[in-house]
Amino acid sequence: MAPSFTLGIEQVQNELIEMQPPGCYWLTVNRPDDARLLARQVIGAQQALTLISAGEKPQSLLEPALPNGPERIPFYSLPEKRRALLDLPEDLARTLSAKPRLILFFTHFSFIEKLSPVELIAWIKKINRTLAARDCCLLIITSGSGVNSLRQTLLSTFRQLNGLAHLEYQQDSWNYRVSWWCHDQRLMADRALRLTARDAGFAAMRENDQNTPLTLNDEAICIAERQVLEGAPPLSSHWQLFDSNDMVASRAQQADSATVIFSLNHNEEIRILSQHIHTLRRMRGAGLKIMVREMQTSLRYSDERLLLACGVNAIVPFGAPMSRFLTTLESLQGQRYNRHVPANLDALLQSLQPLQQRGFLSLDTFCQSVTQLVSNTLLPENGKGLLVALRPVPELRPEQALTLCKPRRYGDLVTVRGDRLYLFLSSCRYNDLDTALKFIFRLPHDELFSNRLVWFEDLQILSEVRQMKTLVPEAWKDMPPATKVALPEVTPPQPVERQTPQPVVLSFNKSGVVRE
């Protein structure tokens, strides 16, 4: 029987977690903390293992000590240099003996990013030749911002990788998606598991299946707030109209597969509306069809994401005609909601709206806040916001332009570095940039600034933030303390005595005025 190694994930069938030599398997993980927990679980499930890490000391993965696992673990630290990554196949060929073993390579995406997609595929081919010659198995665990783009590249390596999977955090659980996994001459592909985290690592979650009603008697029912019909009477006997969203939510608690339509007039209603939707989706299941119609301009990009995460099927924007609304309503019939809705609404609100700051921040605080938001894996990749650098016109100093900058939304931050203003606009799309700048600055921004630079991808923003912190002039960082200069004593001037005016007598003669 061929030897095999396991990922150690509990309550998962062996075909999805076992690895057999020779072979190369790759796991991508969004959050570094989850990757570290998974790596420790893999180590603890082995009898023998070789550990290689880049960017983090291998000893840190073994602290605190694991209750199970190999008694002796050879480990190597790889320098974060492109040449070191390219030479790894040759280094393994010189180091490894012809004995079946598992090699764990733990690294951050920024290290793998040093190779282009063509170089990465060639690198995997060289790794496979080394593994075949040494009859070894290699597991690569990569984490950090940008792993989604790495996954797209790895999807084209079906012939080179024996397995590819992705672990993604879902607020109260983890989604483990297996693109493909080879085991004992069998191929398992396109599988998804929901995991939970324990002290020892990850385990499969046994979810209660949503009960589908035997008869869909209420599938044609529309439970709606009265405003969504713009004053029109009920369109048929299946329509049930109510005077408030609270009454709609109360009636929908008795529905199984009906259509529930809420109205939205003000941005202040978002939180209460999200609570109604989240409760309905968690209690009544996936058969319920939930819509929101925006009656006044009130939804922001982040608000739309929140409502969708709470369980909304569709949002009809303000300005859409009645015909568009009815067409959207018709398109939802027969659908089932298939996205996961976290159980904790407060945690969901906090994760989707993590920044409770706005306005001017010091450079260090600005960089720290932007890095924290961009690193949030629950927010969509390359959709967390815009980083904008604005250079004022020559007649205007950056500090003067700052007095004209008044961010009003939470998450809109500004700082000054050198001759530029840096703005971070949270949850702002690129095509909405001019509109956002119009509301932030009191005067036309085209007249205040001579040019601007915009970064909208996560990796670009993180790279620029790192440069902002390192390129601060040294004179700003290490300003010597002010010293008092001794000035020579100056004798105060003596007061001048004021003269008293004297009277003058004038007389007249033939030659003119003469003073006596």
Secondary structure, DSSP 4 states (H G I P E B T S, - for coil): ----EE---BTS-GGGTEE-SSEEEEEEESSHHHHHHHHHHHHHT-SS-EEEEESS-HHHHT-SPPSSS-S---EEEE-SSHHHHHTHHHHHHHH--SS--EEEEEEEHHHHTTS-HHHHHHHHHHHHHHHHHHT-EEEEEEESTTHHHHHHHHTT-TTT-SEEEEEEE-SSSEEEEEEEEEETTEEEEEEEEEEEEETTEEEE--PPPPPPPSS-TTTT-EEEEGGGGTTPPPSSTTEEEESSHHHHHHHHTT-SS-EEEEEE--GGGHHHHHHHHHHHHHHH-TT-EEEEEESSS---HHHHHHHHHHT-SEEEPTT--HHHHHHHHHHTTT----S---S-HHHHHHHHS-----EE--HHHHHHHHHHHHT-TTSPTT-SEEEEEEEE-TTS-HHHHHHTB---STTEEEEEETTEEEEEEET--GGGHHHHHHHHBSS-HHHHEEEEEEE-SHHHHHHHHHHHHHSS-HHHHSPPPP-PPPPPP-PPPPPPPPPPP----EEEETTEEEE-
